[in-house]
Amino acid sequence: MKRKILIVLFFIQLCASTQLNAQTTLPDSTYTLRYNKLKELYLKMLTSKSSLEALRMTKEFTKKVHYDGNEIDKKMLIEYISHGVDLLMPWIEANIYKTEFGSYNVALQEKERLVQAQAAETEENMEYYLYLQESINIAGQQIFTDLVVEIMTYYPDKFHY
């Protein structure tokens, strides 16, 4: 038993020192250059007219859903936020009486307008999305995580995705 405890403590210490070393290691110049360009493109995307319009429409659509705190409803809302409006449509159809849409056809029409707005946002900001994918392929997912944390911390008024 003592041996197992010592092994566990050893691994905890090893993990802690590895995390500390990772946090104190400065990114190389390639990472920094790529990160700075990605940040510039990301801020441009966040403040683009199409991005702000898609955000407004997403908030409006979500507000009309009238999530009531039910755990099943909460799962659907999380799926919607994570994977898109199509996953929410079956819930809306089954619970149309809980929403502000009036009818399922109205919800479908608003969904289509939202999807078009999101497509316009993607098209307008294609340089960002392509560079993001390239950056993740080269530097790993951490480059995007670092970027989002910085934007949320230093530019909270601009962050919305």
BATIFI-477073 format. One line per field, with one value per residue (C-alpha): residue number from 1; residue in three letters; x, y, z. Coordinates in Angstrom, 1 decimal. Each point is the difference from the previous one (the first is absolute). Example, Ala and Ser with C-alpha at 12.3 -4.5 7.8 and 13.67 -1.06 7.14 Angstrom:
% BATIFI-477073
k c(1, 2)
r c(ala, ser)
xx c(12.3, 1.4)
yy c(-4.5, 3.4)
zz c(7.8, -0.7)
***
This chain:
% BATIFI-477073
k c(1, 2, 3, 4, 5, 6, 7, 8, 9, 10, 11, 12, 13, 14, 15, 16, 17, 18, 19, 20, 21, 22, 23, 24, 25, 26, 27, 28, 29, 30, 31, 32, 33, 34, 35, 36, 37, 38, 39, 40, 41, 42, 43, 44, 45, 46, 47, 48, 49, 50, 51, 52, 53, 54, 55, 56, 57, 58, 59, 60, 61, 62, 63, 64, 65, 66, 67, 68, 69, 70, 71, 72, 73, 74, 75, 76, 77, 78, 79, 80, 81, 82, 83, 84, 85, 86, 87, 88, 89, 90, 91, 92, 93, 94, 95, 96, 97, 98, 99, 100, 101, 102, 103, 104, 105, 106, 107, 108, 109, 110, 111, 112, 113, 114, 115, 116, 117, 118, 119, 120, 121, 122, 123, 124, 125, 126, 127, 128, 129, 130, 131, 132, 133, 134, 135, 136, 137, 138, 139, 140, 141, 142, 143, 144, 145, 146, 147, 148, 149, 150, 151, 152, 153, 154, 155, 156, 157, 158, 159, 160, 161)
r c(met, lys, arg, lys, ile, leu, ile, val, leu, phe, phe, ile, gln, leu, cys, ala, ser, thr, gln, leu, asn, ala, gln, thr, thr, leu, pro, asp, ser, thr, tyr, thr, leu, arg, tyr, asn, lys, leu, lys, glu, leu, tyr, leu, lys, met, leu, thr, ser, lys, ser, ser, leu, glu, ala, leu, arg, met, thr, lys, glu, phe, thr, lys, lys, val, his, tyr, asp, gly, asn, glu, ile, asp, lys, lys, met, leu, ile, glu, tyr, ile, ser, his, gly, val, asp, leu, leu, met, pro, trp, ile, glu, ala, asn, ile, tyr, lys, thr, glu, phe, gly, ser, tyr, asn, val, ala, leu, gln, glu, lys, glu, arg, leu, val, gln, ala, gln, ala, ala, glu, thr, glu, glu, asn, met, glu, tyr, tyr, leu, tyr, leu, gln, glu, ser, ile, asn, ile, ala, gly, gln, gln, ile, phe, thr, asp, leu, val, val, glu, ile, met, thr, tyr, tyr, pro, asp, lys, phe, his, tyr)
xx c(0.0, 2.8, 1.6, -3.1, -0.3, 3.6, -0.5, -3.1, 1.8, 2.9, -2.3, -1.8, 3.3, 1.2, -3.3, 0.2, 3.6, -0.8, -2.9, 2.2, 2.7, -2.6, -1.4, 3.4, 1.3, -0.3, -1.4, 2.5, 0.0, -1.9, -2.8, 0.0, -0.2, -2.8, -1.8, 0.2, -1.4, -2.7, -0.9, -0.3, -2.2, -2.1, -0.6, -0.9, -2.5, -1.6, -0.6, -1.1, -3.5, -1.0, 1.3, -1.9, -3.2, 0.3, 0.6, -3.1, -2.1, 1.3, -0.9, -3.4, -0.7, 1.2, -2.1, -3.1, 0.6, -0.9, 2.2, -1.8, 2.8, -1.2, 3.0, -1.1, -0.5, 3.4, 1.7, -1.7, 1.1, 3.6, -0.1, -1.3, 2.7, 2.6, -1.1, -2.4, -3.6, -1.1, 0.4, -2.5, -2.7, -1.6, -0.2, -1.6, -2.5, -1.0, -0.1, -1.3, -2.4, 3.0, 1.5, -0.7, 0.0, -3.7, 0.3, 2.6, 0.1, 0.9, 2.8, 1.2, 0.0, 2.0, 2.4, 0.6, 0.7, 2.4, 1.8, 0.4, 1.4, 2.5, 1.0, 0.5, 2.1, 2.2, 0.4, 0.9, 2.6, 1.3, 3.6, -0.3, -1.6, 2.6, 2.9, -1.5, -0.1, 3.5, 1.2, -1.5, 1.5, 3.5, -0.1, -2.8, -3.3, 1.8, 0.5, -3.7, -0.5, 2.6, -1.6, -3.5, 1.3, 1.8, -3.0, -2.3, 2.4, 1.2, -2.8, -3.2, -2.1, 1.0, -0.2, -3.2, 1.0)
yy c(0.0, 2.4, -0.8, 1.0, 3.2, 0.9, -0.8, 2.2, 2.8, -0.3, 0.3, 3.0, 1.7, -0.9, 1.4, 3.2, 0.7, -0.8, 2.5, 2.6, -0.4, 0.2, 3.2, 1.7, -1.0, 2.9, -0.8, 0.1, 2.8, -2.0, -0.6, 3.7, 1.2, -2.4, 0.8, 3.8, -0.3, -2.4, 2.5, 2.8, -2.0, -1.2, 3.5, 1.1, -2.9, 0.8, 3.6, -0.6, 1.1, -3.6, -1.4, 2.5, -0.6, -3.8, 0.5, 2.2, -2.5, -2.9, 1.8, 0.9, -3.6, -1.4, 2.4, -1.1, -3.7, 0.8, -2.6, -0.6, -1.7, -3.6, -2.3, -1.6, 3.5, 1.0, -2.9, 1.1, 3.6, -1.0, -2.1, 2.9, 2.3, -2.6, -1.5, 2.4, 0.9, -3.2, -2.1, 2.3, -0.2, -3.3, 1.4, 3.2, -2.0, -2.1, 3.0, 2.7, 1.1, 1.0, 2.2, 3.5, -1.3, -0.3, -3.0, -2.5, 1.5, 3.4, -1.7, -1.7, 3.3, 1.7, -2.9, 0.4, 3.7, -0.8, -2.7, 2.5, 2.7, -2.5, -1.0, 3.6, 0.5, -3.0, 1.2, 3.5, -1.3, -2.9, 1.2, -0.4, -3.5, -1.3, 1.5, -1.4, -3.5, 0.3, 1.3, -2.9, -2.4, 1.5, 1.1, -2.2, 0.9, 1.9, 3.0, 0.5, -0.7, 2.7, 2.4, -0.4, 0.4, 3.2, 1.4, -0.8, 1.5, 3.1, 0.7, -1.2, 2.6, -1.6, -3.6, -1.8, -3.4)
zz c(0.0, 0.9, -3.3, -2.0, 1.9, -0.7, -3.7, -0.1, 1.7, -2.4, -3.0, 1.5, 0.5, -3.5, -1.5, 2.1, -1.1, -3.6, 0.1, 1.7, -2.7, -2.8, 1.5, 0.3, -3.4, -2.4, -3.5, -2.8, -2.5, -2.6, 2.5, 1.0, -3.5, -0.9, 3.3, -0.7, -3.5, 1.3, 2.7, -2.5, -2.3, 3.0, 1.2, -3.5, -0.3, 3.4, -1.0, -3.6, -1.0, -0.9, 3.3, 2.0, -2.0, 0.4, 3.7, 0.3, -1.9, 2.1, 3.2, -1.3, -1.2, 3.4, 1.9, -1.9, 1.0, 3.6, 1.7, 3.4, 2.0, -0.6, -0.2, -3.3, -1.4, 1.3, -1.8, -3.3, 0.5, 0.7, -3.2, -1.9, 1.3, -0.7, -3.3, -1.7, -0.3, -1.9, 3.2, 1.7, -2.6, 1.2, 3.5, -1.3, -2.1, 3.1, 2.3, -2.3, 2.7, 2.3, -2.7, -1.4, -3.6, -0.4, -2.3, -1.1, -3.5, 1.5, 2.0, -3.2, -1.9, 2.8, 0.1, -3.7, 0.4, 2.9, -2.1, -2.9, 2.4, 1.4, -3.5, -0.9, 3.1, -1.0, -3.5, 1.0, 2.5, -2.0, 0.3, 3.8, -0.2, -2.4, 2.0, 3.2, -1.5, -1.3, 3.4, 1.9, -2.5, 0.6, 3.6, 1.5, 1.6, 2.8, -2.3, -0.3, 3.8, 0.8, -2.4, 1.4, 3.6, -0.9, -1.9, 2.9, 2.5, -1.8, -2.5, 1.8, -1.8, -3.4, 1.0, -1.0, -1.4)
***
